[in-house]
Amino acid sequence: MKNSEISDWLDQKEAEGVDVSQIVLPDDLSYEEDPDETIYYKEINPCGILCKGNHPFSTVERFGHWYFSRGQDKRAGIHSSDTQWHWRLFTKDKALAVETARSHIE
């Protein structure tokens, strides 16, 4: 498994006693690194591939030994711009990350 800047940063924050489960990544990390792999992705998009509106989705991406589960809850509805339905979770537990993602979209 290659070194991940995001994984290293999360490890450092965790060592400092920070609860990283809901942490927001700094912008320089958020856009700098692609995930090592995408474990899960599901989107509710009845409009079709050309629609540019917001759609509920859930994804789990792996960065080193951390899993980033995030999305927009299905209760937001199609084309919702209400950010109260956005959610995220950092965890080292792959099963928990996938279960959380599925619970928000299925």
ChimeraX commands (.cxc) that place a marker at each C-alpha (Angstrom):
marker #1 position 0.00,0.00,0.00 radius 0.5
marker #1 position 1.50,3.33,-1.03 radius 0.5
marker #1 position 1.82,6.28,1.33 radius 0.5
marker #1 position -1.08,8.68,1.20 radius 0.5
marker #1 position -0.79,12.29,2.33 radius 0.5
marker #1 position -4.41,12.20,3.45 radius 0.5
marker #1 position -3.82,8.99,5.41 radius 0.5
marker #1 position -0.68,10.42,7.03 radius 0.5
marker #1 position -2.52,13.66,7.94 radius 0.5
marker #1 position -5.42,11.72,9.48 radius 0.5
marker #1 position -2.97,9.56,11.47 radius 0.5
marker #1 position -1.27,12.72,12.77 radius 0.5
marker #1 position -4.59,14.31,13.80 radius 0.5
marker #1 position -5.71,11.08,15.48 radius 0.5
marker #1 position -2.39,10.93,17.40 radius 0.5
marker #1 position -3.11,14.50,18.59 radius 0.5
marker #1 position -6.38,13.24,20.07 radius 0.5
marker #1 position -8.63,14.76,17.41 radius 0.5
marker #1 position -11.83,12.89,16.48 radius 0.5
marker #1 position -11.23,12.58,12.74 radius 0.5
marker #1 position -14.49,10.80,11.90 radius 0.5
marker #1 position -16.18,14.05,10.81 radius 0.5
marker #1 position -13.11,16.16,10.06 radius 0.5
marker #1 position -12.98,18.43,7.02 radius 0.5
marker #1 position -9.79,18.06,5.01 radius 0.5
marker #1 position -7.73,21.17,4.30 radius 0.5
marker #1 position -8.23,22.38,0.72 radius 0.5
marker #1 position -4.62,21.60,-0.22 radius 0.5
marker #1 position -5.23,17.93,0.63 radius 0.5
marker #1 position -8.80,17.68,-0.65 radius 0.5
marker #1 position -7.97,18.42,-4.25 radius 0.5
marker #1 position -4.37,17.25,-4.42 radius 0.5
marker #1 position -4.72,13.49,-4.10 radius 0.5
marker #1 position -6.81,10.92,-5.93 radius 0.5
marker #1 position -8.10,7.99,-3.87 radius 0.5
marker #1 position -6.18,4.72,-4.01 radius 0.5
marker #1 position -9.44,3.06,-4.98 radius 0.5
marker #1 position -13.18,3.59,-5.02 radius 0.5
marker #1 position -14.84,0.83,-3.00 radius 0.5
marker #1 position -18.48,1.79,-3.49 radius 0.5
marker #1 position -20.47,4.29,-5.56 radius 0.5
marker #1 position -24.18,4.68,-6.11 radius 0.5
marker #1 position -26.15,7.65,-7.44 radius 0.5
marker #1 position -29.88,8.21,-7.79 radius 0.5
marker #1 position -30.14,9.93,-11.17 radius 0.5
marker #1 position -33.41,9.28,-12.99 radius 0.5
marker #1 position -32.70,12.25,-15.30 radius 0.5
marker #1 position -29.93,10.61,-17.27 radius 0.5
marker #1 position -26.23,11.16,-17.79 radius 0.5
marker #1 position -26.56,14.63,-19.34 radius 0.5
marker #1 position -28.37,16.18,-16.36 radius 0.5
marker #1 position -26.25,18.74,-14.50 radius 0.5
marker #1 position -28.47,18.93,-11.40 radius 0.5
marker #1 position -27.54,17.57,-7.97 radius 0.5
marker #1 position -28.50,13.98,-7.27 radius 0.5
marker #1 position -28.30,11.90,-4.10 radius 0.5
marker #1 position -25.15,9.76,-4.03 radius 0.5
marker #1 position -22.94,7.72,-1.74 radius 0.5
marker #1 position -19.33,6.80,-2.23 radius 0.5
marker #1 position -16.52,5.12,-0.30 radius 0.5
marker #1 position -12.95,5.90,-1.29 radius 0.5
marker #1 position -9.77,4.48,0.21 radius 0.5
marker #1 position -6.79,6.70,1.06 radius 0.5
marker #1 position -4.03,4.49,2.45 radius 0.5
marker #1 position -5.61,2.62,5.39 radius 0.5
marker #1 position -8.46,5.14,5.81 radius 0.5
marker #1 position -11.88,4.93,4.18 radius 0.5
marker #1 position -13.75,8.13,3.30 radius 0.5
marker #1 position -17.49,7.58,3.11 radius 0.5
marker #1 position -19.46,10.61,1.91 radius 0.5
marker #1 position -22.41,11.77,-0.11 radius 0.5
marker #1 position -25.78,13.46,-0.27 radius 0.5
marker #1 position -28.57,11.59,1.50 radius 0.5
marker #1 position -31.42,10.25,-0.65 radius 0.5
marker #1 position -33.88,12.22,1.51 radius 0.5
marker #1 position -32.50,15.41,-0.07 radius 0.5
marker #1 position -34.33,14.53,-3.26 radius 0.5
marker #1 position -33.41,15.14,-6.88 radius 0.5
marker #1 position -31.74,18.49,-7.71 radius 0.5
marker #1 position -31.52,19.57,-4.07 radius 0.5
marker #1 position -28.93,22.19,-3.22 radius 0.5
marker #1 position -29.60,21.94,0.53 radius 0.5
marker #1 position -26.28,21.06,2.16 radius 0.5
marker #1 position -27.93,19.81,5.37 radius 0.5
marker #1 position -28.21,16.43,3.62 radius 0.5
marker #1 position -24.46,16.17,2.91 radius 0.5
marker #1 position -22.64,13.71,5.15 radius 0.5
marker #1 position -19.13,12.29,5.59 radius 0.5
marker #1 position -17.25,9.75,7.67 radius 0.5
marker #1 position -13.56,8.87,7.94 radius 0.5
marker #1 position -12.88,5.43,9.40 radius 0.5
marker #1 position -10.33,2.63,9.26 radius 0.5
marker #1 position -13.21,0.13,9.17 radius 0.5
marker #1 position -14.08,-0.74,5.57 radius 0.5
marker #1 position -17.32,-2.54,6.48 radius 0.5
marker #1 position -18.54,0.44,8.51 radius 0.5
marker #1 position -17.72,2.83,5.66 radius 0.5
marker #1 position -19.68,0.77,3.12 radius 0.5
marker #1 position -22.59,0.16,5.51 radius 0.5
marker #1 position -22.81,3.90,6.22 radius 0.5
marker #1 position -22.77,4.76,2.51 radius 0.5
marker #1 position -25.49,2.24,1.73 radius 0.5
marker #1 position -27.67,3.44,4.60 radius 0.5
marker #1 position -27.75,6.95,3.11 radius 0.5
marker #1 position -28.68,5.88,-0.43 radius 0.5
marker #1 position -30.68,2.64,-0.31 radius 0.5
marker link #1:1,2 radius 0.2
marker link #1:2,3 radius 0.2
marker link #1:3,4 radius 0.2
marker link #1:4,5 radius 0.2
marker link #1:5,6 radius 0.2
marker link #1:6,7 radius 0.2
marker link #1:7,8 radius 0.2
marker link #1:8,9 radius 0.2
marker link #1:9,10 radius 0.2
marker link #1:10,11 radius 0.2
marker link #1:11,12 radius 0.2
marker link #1:12,13 radius 0.2
marker link #1:13,14 radius 0.2
marker link #1:14,15 radius 0.2
marker link #1:15,16 radius 0.2
marker link #1:16,17 radius 0.2
marker link #1:17,18 radius 0.2
marker link #1:18,19 radius 0.2
marker link #1:19,20 radius 0.2
marker link #1:20,21 radius 0.2
marker link #1:21,22 radius 0.2
marker link #1:22,23 radius 0.2
marker link #1:23,24 radius 0.2
marker link #1:24,25 radius 0.2
marker link #1:25,26 radius 0.2
marker link #1:26,27 radius 0.2
marker link #1:27,28 radius 0.2
marker link #1:28,29 radius 0.2
marker link #1:29,30 radius 0.2
marker link #1:30,31 radius 0.2
marker link #1:31,32 radius 0.2
marker link #1:32,33 radius 0.2
marker link #1:33,34 radius 0.2
marker link #1:34,35 radius 0.2
marker link #1:35,36 radius 0.2
marker link #1:36,37 radius 0.2
marker link #1:37,38 radius 0.2
marker link #1:38,39 radius 0.2
marker link #1:39,40 radius 0.2
marker link #1:40,41 radius 0.2
marker link #1:41,42 radius 0.2
marker link #1:42,43 radius 0.2
marker link #1:43,44 radius 0.2
marker link #1:44,45 radius 0.2
marker link #1:45,46 radius 0.2
marker link #1:46,47 radius 0.2
marker link #1:47,48 radius 0.2
marker link #1:48,49 radius 0.2
marker link #1:49,50 radius 0.2
marker link #1:50,51 radius 0.2
marker link #1:51,52 radius 0.2
marker link #1:52,53 radius 0.2
marker link #1:53,54 radius 0.2
marker link #1:54,55 radius 0.2
marker link #1:55,56 radius 0.2
marker link #1:56,57 radius 0.2
marker link #1:57,58 radius 0.2
marker link #1:58,59 radius 0.2
marker link #1:59,60 radius 0.2
marker link #1:60,61 radius 0.2
marker link #1:61,62 radius 0.2
marker link #1:62,63 radius 0.2
marker link #1:63,64 radius 0.2
marker link #1:64,65 radius 0.2
marker link #1:65,66 radius 0.2
marker link #1:66,67 radius 0.2
marker link #1:67,68 radius 0.2
marker link #1:68,69 radius 0.2
marker link #1:69,70 radius 0.2
marker link #1:70,71 radius 0.2
marker link #1:71,72 radius 0.2
marker link #1:72,73 radius 0.2
marker link #1:73,74 radius 0.2
marker link #1:74,75 radius 0.2
marker link #1:75,76 radius 0.2
marker link #1:76,77 radius 0.2
marker link #1:77,78 radius 0.2
marker link #1:78,79 radius 0.2
marker link #1:79,80 radius 0.2
marker link #1:80,81 radius 0.2
marker link #1:81,82 radius 0.2
marker link #1:82,83 radius 0.2
marker link #1:83,84 radius 0.2
marker link #1:84,85 radius 0.2
marker link #1:85,86 radius 0.2
marker link #1:86,87 radius 0.2
marker link #1:87,88 radius 0.2
marker link #1:88,89 radius 0.2
marker link #1:89,90 radius 0.2
marker link #1:90,91 radius 0.2
marker link #1:91,92 radius 0.2
marker link #1:92,93 radius 0.2
marker link #1:93,94 radius 0.2
marker link #1:94,95 radius 0.2
marker link #1:95,96 radius 0.2
marker link #1:96,97 radius 0.2
marker link #1:97,98 radius 0.2
marker link #1:98,99 radius 0.2
marker link #1:99,100 radius 0.2
marker link #1:100,101 radius 0.2
marker link #1:101,102 radius 0.2
marker link #1:102,103 radius 0.2
marker link #1:103,104 radius 0.2
marker link #1:104,105 radius 0.2
marker link #1:105,106 radius 0.2
view
